[in-house]
Amino acid sequence: MSKDRQLQRMQETGIVAVMRAPSGEMLADVAEALLAGGVEVMEVTFTVPRAHRVIEQVADRLGDRVLLGAGTVLDPETARAAMLAGAEFIVAPTVNTQVIELCQRYDKAVMPGAFTPTEILTAWQAGADVIKVFPSDLTGPKYLKTIHGPLPQVRLMPSGGVNLQTATEFLRCGAWTLGVGGSLLEKKAMAERDFTRLESLARQFIEVVREYRVGQAE
């Protein structure tokens, strides 16, 4: 899948699900539940044990029905391993220009984490496709609006603090898409393997995005 198509799909879905767990053995089932709820874009973080194996499992099971990426990628070696396992995009909590260069080489979308205006612009100028504004729970939605003012060309994805109550405001303040972790993959639902609950949460997040966009179009 070309990078342009990857980015188009991210924006269309409006949600990037952050799949993080103490064990990766059930994340393929989690991914299937999220997909059933309408969330087609998801990342497996490299804090998950044997994350590359989990990426392979999800990719084998769901194929191109999802846009699958890797998160918490700190170096180009990990990024390359993730790509070989089936990751179509790379997300990081920090800016590593070597990771950005590698993703450009292989036509994969890259979303480094940055916080200050200088970090955000530096990552963008280095070739990042989307900037993960992290940790957004420290600043709230209005910080995105402040950044978006002088840097309207930069695609911003808040990560941290995005939940069903704040999602609309993040979108209103300039979020290009939303990075959603614990408020979508609830600890209780994960612990109890309550895939019906996870599917329901996915539907609720997708509906928030849809309602916001309908309101903007009116």
Backbone as numpy.savetxt, mean C-alpha at the origin, in Angstrom:
# Nx Ny Nz CAx CAy CAz Cx Cy Cz
3.05 -6.98 -15.94 2.21 -5.80 -15.94 3.10 -4.55 -15.94
2.81 -3.61 -16.84 3.62 -2.40 -16.92 3.42 -1.55 -15.67
4.41 -0.69 -15.41 4.30 0.19 -14.24 3.11 1.13 -14.37
2.85 1.61 -15.56 1.70 2.50 -15.74 0.41 1.81 -15.35
0.29 0.55 -15.73 -0.92 -0.21 -15.38 -0.96 -0.48 -13.88
0.19 -0.73 -13.27 0.24 -0.92 -11.81 -0.31 0.32 -11.10
0.16 1.49 -11.53 -0.26 2.74 -10.88 -1.74 3.00 -11.12
-2.19 2.71 -12.32 -3.61 2.90 -12.62 -4.48 2.03 -11.71
-4.05 0.81 -11.51 -4.83 -0.11 -10.68 -4.82 0.32 -9.22
-3.67 0.82 -8.75 -3.61 1.34 -7.38 -4.60 2.47 -7.17
-4.61 3.40 -8.12 -5.49 4.55 -7.97 -6.96 4.14 -8.08
-7.26 3.24 -8.98 -8.64 2.79 -9.14 -9.16 2.14 -7.86
-8.35 1.31 -7.23 -8.78 0.63 -6.00 -8.83 1.60 -4.83
-7.83 2.47 -4.73 -7.82 3.49 -3.68 -7.32 3.01 -2.33
-7.04 1.71 -2.23 -6.58 1.12 -0.97 -5.39 0.20 -1.26
-4.32 0.36 -0.49 -3.23 -0.61 -0.50 -3.24 -1.27 0.88
-3.61 -2.54 0.92 -3.69 -3.26 2.19 -2.29 -3.70 2.61
-1.94 -3.41 3.86 -0.63 -3.77 4.39 -0.79 -5.05 5.20
-0.29 -6.15 4.65 -0.45 -7.46 5.30 0.79 -7.76 6.14
0.60 -7.66 7.45 1.69 -7.92 8.41 1.16 -8.88 9.46
1.91 -9.90 9.79 1.47 -10.88 10.78 2.68 -11.59 11.37
2.55 -12.14 12.60 3.66 -12.88 13.21 4.04 -14.12 12.42
3.07 -14.66 11.69 3.30 -15.83 10.86 2.63 -15.62 9.51
3.27 -16.10 8.48 2.72 -15.89 7.14 1.84 -17.01 6.64
1.65 -18.04 7.45 1.01 -19.25 6.94 -0.45 -19.05 6.53
-1.13 -18.04 7.04 -2.53 -17.86 6.65 -2.75 -16.62 5.78
-1.68 -15.95 5.37 -1.86 -14.69 4.66 -2.44 -14.88 3.26
-2.28 -16.03 2.67 -2.93 -16.28 1.38 -4.45 -16.28 1.56
-4.92 -16.85 2.67 -6.35 -16.83 2.98 -6.82 -15.40 3.28
-5.98 -14.65 3.98 -6.31 -13.25 4.27 -6.42 -12.47 2.96
-5.48 -12.68 2.06 -5.50 -11.99 0.77 -6.77 -12.31 -0.01
-7.20 -13.56 0.06 -8.42 -13.97 -0.65 -9.64 -13.27 -0.05
-9.66 -13.12 1.27 -10.77 -12.42 1.92 -10.79 -10.95 1.54
-9.63 -10.32 1.50 -9.57 -8.91 1.10 -10.04 -8.73 -0.33
-9.61 -9.63 -1.20 -10.03 -9.56 -2.59 -11.54 -9.72 -2.71
-12.11 -10.64 -1.94 -13.57 -10.83 -1.95 -14.30 -9.56 -1.54
-13.65 -8.75 -0.67 -14.24 -7.49 -0.24 -13.95 -6.33 -1.16
-13.19 -6.56 -2.23 -12.95 -5.51 -3.22 -11.58 -4.87 -3.18
-10.75 -5.24 -2.21 -9.40 -4.69 -2.13 -8.49 -5.56 -3.00
-8.06 -5.01 -4.12 -7.27 -5.77 -5.09 -5.78 -5.51 -4.98
-5.38 -4.50 -4.20 -3.97 -4.12 -4.10 -3.50 -4.37 -2.68
-2.43 -5.13 -2.53 -1.97 -5.49 -1.18 -0.47 -5.74 -1.19
0.15 -5.50 -0.06 1.58 -5.75 0.10 1.81 -6.70 1.26
2.75 -7.59 1.08 3.23 -8.46 2.16 4.51 -7.83 2.69
4.55 -7.51 3.97 5.73 -6.85 4.52 6.83 -7.86 4.80
8.06 -7.40 4.69 9.19 -8.28 4.95 9.52 -8.39 6.43
8.59 -7.96 7.28 8.66 -8.33 8.69 7.99 -9.67 8.93
7.27 -10.16 7.95 6.64 -11.48 8.03 7.70 -12.55 7.79
7.79 -13.56 8.65 8.76 -14.64 8.42 8.56 -15.29 7.05
9.66 -15.50 6.35 9.64 -16.10 5.01 8.69 -15.35 4.09
8.80 -14.04 4.11 7.89 -13.20 3.33 7.90 -13.56 1.84
9.07 -13.91 1.32 9.14 -14.24 -0.11 8.30 -15.47 -0.43
8.24 -16.42 0.52 7.39 -17.61 0.31 5.91 -17.22 0.32
5.55 -16.29 1.21 4.16 -15.84 1.29 3.77 -15.15 -0.01
4.65 -14.31 -0.53 4.38 -13.64 -1.80 4.16 -14.67 -2.90
4.99 -15.69 -2.93 4.82 -16.76 -3.92 3.47 -17.44 -3.78
3.06 -17.73 -2.53 1.79 -18.41 -2.29 0.60 -17.57 -2.75
0.64 -16.29 -2.41 -0.46 -15.40 -2.81 -0.49 -15.25 -4.32
0.67 -15.05 -4.91 0.75 -14.90 -6.37 0.25 -16.15 -7.08
0.62 -17.32 -6.58 0.19 -18.58 -7.20 -1.32 -18.76 -7.09
-1.88 -18.37 -5.93 -3.31 -18.61 -5.71 -4.18 -17.58 -6.43
-3.80 -16.32 -6.38 -4.69 -15.26 -6.87 -4.28 -14.68 -8.21
-3.04 -14.91 -8.62 -2.62 -14.46 -9.94 -2.86 -12.98 -10.17
-3.29 -12.65 -11.39 -3.48 -11.24 -11.72 -4.82 -10.67 -11.24
-5.53 -11.45 -10.43 -6.74 -10.89 -9.81 -6.37 -9.85 -8.75
-5.13 -9.90 -8.28 -4.65 -8.90 -7.33 -3.38 -8.25 -7.89
-3.11 -7.06 -7.38 -1.82 -6.42 -7.62 -1.04 -6.58 -6.32
-0.03 -7.42 -6.37 0.67 -7.84 -5.15 2.03 -7.17 -5.07
2.32 -6.61 -3.90 3.61 -5.97 -3.69 4.30 -6.46 -2.44
5.47 -5.92 -2.19 6.24 -6.23 -0.99 6.47 -4.94 -0.21
6.35 -5.02 1.11 6.54 -3.86 1.96 7.70 -4.04 2.93
8.04 -2.96 3.60 9.17 -2.92 4.53 10.45 -3.42 3.85
10.65 -2.95 2.63 11.82 -3.32 1.85 12.91 -2.27 2.11
14.01 -2.69 2.70 15.04 -1.75 3.15 16.26 -1.67 2.24
16.39 -2.60 1.30 17.59 -2.62 0.48 17.29 -3.26 -0.87
18.16 -3.05 -1.87 17.89 -3.58 -3.20 17.90 -5.10 -3.26
18.67 -5.75 -2.40 18.69 -7.21 -2.40 17.32 -7.77 -2.05
16.69 -7.18 -1.03 15.35 -7.62 -0.64 14.34 -7.30 -1.74
14.48 -6.14 -2.35 13.57 -5.76 -3.43 13.63 -6.76 -4.58
14.84 -7.16 -4.96 14.99 -8.12 -6.06 14.42 -9.47 -5.70
14.65 -9.92 -4.46 14.07 -11.19 -4.02 12.55 -11.14 -4.06
11.99 -10.00 -3.67 10.54 -9.84 -3.69 10.00 -9.91 -5.12
10.69 -9.25 -6.03 10.25 -9.28 -7.44 10.29 -10.70 -8.00
11.35 -11.43 -7.69 11.47 -12.79 -8.19 10.39 -13.70 -7.61
9.90 -13.35 -6.41 8.83 -14.13 -5.78 7.47 -13.78 -6.35
7.37 -12.66 -7.06 6.10 -12.29 -7.66 5.59 -10.90 -7.32
6.35 -10.11 -6.57 5.91 -8.76 -6.20 5.94 -7.85 -7.42
4.87 -7.10 -7.62 4.77 -6.17 -8.75 5.11 -4.74 -8.36
5.15 -4.44 -7.07 5.55 -3.12 -6.63 6.27 -3.25 -5.28
7.02 -2.21 -4.94 7.86 -2.23 -3.75 7.53 -1.02 -2.88
7.34 -1.29 -1.58 7.05 -0.23 -0.61 8.12 -0.27 0.48
8.53 0.91 0.94 9.56 0.98 1.98 9.17 2.02 3.01
9.68 1.90 4.23 9.42 2.92 5.25 10.38 4.10 5.15
11.43 3.94 4.33 12.48 4.96 4.22 12.84 5.17 2.76
13.73 6.14 2.51 14.19 6.42 1.16 15.56 5.77 0.94
15.61 4.84 0.00 16.86 4.22 -0.41 16.92 4.36 -1.93
17.80 5.21 -2.42 17.84 5.49 -3.85 18.22 4.26 -4.67
18.96 3.32 -4.07 19.31 2.10 -4.80 18.08 1.23 -5.04
17.15 1.23 -4.09 15.89 0.51 -4.28 15.09 1.16 -5.40
15.04 2.49 -5.40 14.31 3.21 -6.45 14.92 2.89 -7.82
16.23 2.91 -7.93 16.90 2.62 -9.20 16.61 1.20 -9.67
16.61 0.25 -8.75 16.33 -1.15 -9.11 14.92 -1.28 -9.67
13.97 -0.64 -9.02 12.58 -0.72 -9.48 12.42 -0.06 -10.84
13.12 1.04 -11.08 13.09 1.67 -12.40 13.64 0.72 -13.46
14.71 0.01 -13.11 15.35 -0.90 -14.05 14.38 -1.98 -14.51
13.55 -2.47 -13.58 12.65 -3.58 -13.89 11.20 -3.15 -14.10
10.98 -1.84 -14.23 9.66 -1.30 -14.53 8.62 -1.69 -13.48
9.03 -1.59 -12.21 8.13 -1.86 -11.09 7.88 -0.56 -10.33
6.66 -0.36 -9.90 6.33 0.83 -9.12 7.04 0.77 -7.77
7.52 1.93 -7.31 8.23 1.98 -6.03 7.67 3.11 -5.19
7.46 2.82 -3.91 6.77 3.72 -3.00 7.58 3.86 -1.71
8.63 4.68 -1.72 9.43 4.85 -0.51 8.71 5.68 0.53
9.08 5.46 1.78 8.50 6.23 2.88 9.31 7.49 3.14
8.61 8.60 3.29 9.25 9.87 3.60 8.31 10.68 4.48
8.87 11.67 5.17 8.06 12.41 6.13 8.14 13.93 5.92
9.33 14.47 5.86 9.49 15.92 5.72 9.35 16.32 4.25
9.08 17.60 3.99 9.03 18.06 2.59 10.31 17.76 1.82
11.47 17.92 2.47 12.74 17.64 1.79 12.87 16.17 1.44
12.52 15.29 2.36 12.58 13.84 2.09 11.62 13.47 0.95
10.42 14.04 1.01 9.41 13.72 -0.01 9.88 14.14 -1.39
10.38 15.37 -1.52 10.83 15.85 -2.82 12.08 15.11 -3.28
12.98 14.79 -2.36 14.18 14.03 -2.72 13.82 12.67 -3.31
12.89 11.98 -2.67 12.45 10.67 -3.16 11.78 10.79 -4.53
10.96 11.82 -4.69 10.25 12.03 -5.96 11.24 12.32 -7.09
12.21 13.18 -6.82 13.21 13.52 -7.83 14.09 12.33 -8.17
14.25 11.40 -7.21 15.04 10.20 -7.46 14.30 9.18 -8.32
13.01 9.42 -8.55 12.25 8.53 -9.43 11.16 7.72 -8.77
10.82 8.03 -7.52 9.72 7.32 -6.85 8.41 7.59 -7.58
7.54 6.60 -7.59 6.25 6.74 -8.27 5.17 7.27 -7.34
5.23 6.89 -6.10 4.31 7.33 -5.06 5.14 7.50 -3.79
4.84 8.53 -3.02 5.52 8.71 -1.75 4.61 8.26 -0.62
5.10 7.31 0.15 4.39 6.85 1.33 4.69 7.83 2.47
3.71 8.62 2.85 3.90 9.61 3.91 3.75 8.87 5.24
4.88 8.67 5.90 4.93 7.79 7.07 5.82 8.40 8.14
5.34 8.36 9.41 4.05 7.83 9.90 2.97 8.91 9.94
1.89 8.71 9.19 0.83 9.70 9.09 -0.02 9.80 10.35
0.07 8.81 11.23 -0.71 8.91 12.47 -0.16 9.99 13.39
1.05 10.45 13.16 1.61 11.53 13.97 1.12 12.90 13.53
0.66 13.00 12.30 0.31 14.31 11.74 -1.17 14.46 11.41
-1.83 13.36 11.04 -3.22 13.44 10.62 -3.34 13.92 9.19
-4.56 13.99 8.69 -4.80 14.33 7.28 -4.32 15.71 6.87
-4.40 16.69 7.75 -4.09 18.06 7.34 -2.63 18.23 6.91
-1.76 17.39 7.40 -0.37 17.48 6.97 -0.25 17.19 5.48
-1.05 16.24 4.97 -1.05 15.94 3.55 -1.45 17.17 2.74
-2.44 17.88 3.23 -2.91 19.09 2.53 -1.79 20.13 2.50
-1.07 20.26 3.60 0.04 21.20 3.67 1.13 20.84 2.67
1.45 19.56 2.56 2.46 19.09 1.61 1.96 19.23 0.17
0.70 18.92 -0.03 0.13 18.89 -1.38 0.11 20.30 -1.99
0.04 21.32 -1.15 0.00 22.69 -1.65 1.19 23.04 -2.52
2.42 22.99 -1.99 3.60 23.32 -2.80 4.08 22.18 -3.69
3.61 20.96 -3.45 4.06 19.80 -4.23 2.86 19.04 -4.82
2.03 19.72 -5.62 0.81 19.08 -6.13 1.08 17.94 -7.10
2.29 17.91 -7.67 2.64 16.88 -8.66 2.98 15.54 -8.02
3.22 15.54 -6.71 3.68 14.32 -6.03 2.49 13.47 -5.60
2.52 12.21 -5.97 1.47 11.29 -5.52 1.78 10.88 -4.08
0.81 11.09 -3.19 1.01 10.84 -1.77 0.11 9.72 -1.27
0.69 8.80 -0.52 -0.07 7.73 0.12 0.18 7.78 1.63
-0.80 8.24 2.41 -0.61 8.21 3.86 -0.59 6.77 4.37
0.27 6.53 5.34 0.35 5.22 5.97 0.52 5.43 7.46
-0.42 4.86 8.23 -0.48 5.11 9.68 -1.63 6.05 9.97
-2.52 5.61 10.82 -3.65 6.46 11.20 -4.80 6.48 10.21
-4.74 5.65 9.17 -5.84 5.60 8.20 -6.84 4.54 8.66
-8.05 4.97 8.96 -9.10 4.04 9.38 -10.42 4.49 8.77
-11.49 3.81 9.13 -12.79 4.13 8.52 -13.27 5.53 8.88
-12.79 6.06 9.99 -13.20 7.40 10.42 -12.37 8.49 9.75
-11.12 8.21 9.41 -10.23 9.24 8.87 -10.01 9.15 7.37
-10.41 8.05 6.75 -10.08 7.81 5.34 -10.59 8.92 4.44
-11.82 9.35 4.63 -12.38 10.39 3.76 -11.60 11.68 3.88
-11.22 12.05 5.09 -10.47 13.29 5.28 -9.08 13.21 4.65
-8.45 12.05 4.73 -7.16 11.88 4.05 -7.31 12.07 2.54
-8.37 11.51 1.98 -8.62 11.68 0.55 -8.90 13.14 0.22
-9.67 13.78 1.03 -10.01 15.19 0.82 -8.76 16.07 0.87
-7.79 15.67 1.68 -6.57 16.47 1.85 -5.48 16.13 0.84
-5.79 15.27 -0.12 -4.85 15.06 -1.21 -4.24 13.68 -1.34
-4.72 12.70 -0.58 -4.18 11.34 -0.71 -4.49 10.79 -2.10
-3.47 10.27 -2.75 -3.65 9.66 -4.08 -4.22 8.25 -3.94
-3.79 7.56 -2.92 -4.34 6.28 -2.48 -4.07 6.16 -1.00
-4.60 5.14 -0.35 -4.50 5.01 1.10 -3.79 3.72 1.47
-2.78 3.82 2.33 -2.14 2.63 2.88 -2.83 2.26 4.19
-3.41 1.07 4.25 -4.21 0.68 5.41 -3.71 -0.64 5.98
-3.38 -0.62 7.27 -2.86 -1.82 7.93 -3.79 -2.36 8.99
-3.51 -2.03 10.25 -4.21 -2.64 11.37 -5.69 -2.38 11.44
-6.17 -1.27 10.88 -7.60 -1.01 10.92 -8.36 -1.84 9.90
-7.65 -2.44 8.96 -8.24 -3.37 7.99 -7.97 -4.81 8.40
-6.73 -5.10 8.74 -6.38 -6.44 9.21 -6.40 -6.43 10.74
-7.59 -6.39 11.29 -7.75 -6.31 12.75 -7.07 -7.49 13.44
-6.41 -7.18 14.54 -5.70 -8.23 15.28 -6.64 -9.35 15.72
-7.81 -8.96 16.23 -8.76 -9.96 16.73 -9.23 -10.87 15.59
-9.58 -10.27 14.47 -10.03 -11.05 13.33 -8.93 -11.95 12.80
-7.72 -11.44 12.80 -6.59 -12.25 12.34 -6.34 -13.42 13.29
-6.36 -13.14 14.59 -6.11 -14.19 15.58 -7.16 -15.29 15.52
-8.41 -14.89 15.25 -9.52 -15.85 15.21 -9.76 -16.40 13.82
-8.94 -15.99 12.87 -9.12 -16.41 11.47 -10.54 -16.11 10.98
-10.99 -14.93 11.36 -12.34 -14.51 10.98 -12.27 -13.82 9.62
-12.24 -14.61 8.58 -12.09 -14.07 7.24 -13.34 -13.33 6.78
-14.49 -13.70 7.33 -15.72 -12.97 7.02 -15.62 -11.53 7.50
-15.05 -11.33 8.69 -14.86 -9.99 9.23 -13.88 -9.20 8.36
-12.80 -9.83 7.94 -11.83 -9.14 7.09 -12.44 -8.74 5.76
-13.25 -9.62 5.20 -13.93 -9.28 3.95 -14.88 -8.10 4.15
-15.59 -8.10 5.28 -16.51 -7.01 5.58 -15.77 -5.68 5.72
-14.64 -5.69 6.42 -13.85 -4.46 6.58 -13.35 -3.97 5.22
-12.91 -4.90 4.39 -12.46 -4.51 3.05 -13.58 -3.82 2.28
-14.78 -4.38 2.35 -15.93 -3.77 1.66 -16.20 -2.36 2.20
-16.08 -2.20 3.50 -16.34 -0.88 4.11 -15.32 0.15 3.64
-14.08 -0.22 3.57 -13.06 0.72 3.09 -13.28 1.07 1.62
-13.59 0.08 0.81 -13.85 0.33 -0.60 -15.05 1.25 -0.77
-16.05 1.08 0.07 -17.25 1.93 0.00 -16.92 3.36 0.40
-16.07 3.55 1.38 -15.65 4.91 1.77 -15.00 5.61 0.58
-14.10 4.92 -0.10 -13.43 5.50 -1.27 -14.45 5.81 -2.36
-15.36 4.88 -2.60 -16.36 5.08 -3.65 -17.25 6.28 -3.35
-17.72 6.37 -2.11 -18.60 7.47 -1.75 -17.89 8.82 -1.87
-16.63 8.86 -1.49 -15.89 10.11 -1.64 -15.78 10.51 -3.10
-15.47 9.57 -3.95 -15.29 9.88 -5.37 -16.60 10.27 -6.03
-17.68 9.63 -5.63 -19.00 10.03 -6.17 -19.32 11.45 -5.76
-19.03 11.79 -4.51 -19.27 13.15 -4.03 -18.43 14.17 -4.78
-17.19 13.80 -5.12 -16.32 14.72 -5.86 -16.81 14.93 -7.29
-17.46 13.90 -7.84 -17.91 13.98 -9.23 -19.20 14.78 -9.39
-19.91 14.95 -8.31 -21.21 15.65 -8.39 -21.03 17.15 -8.50
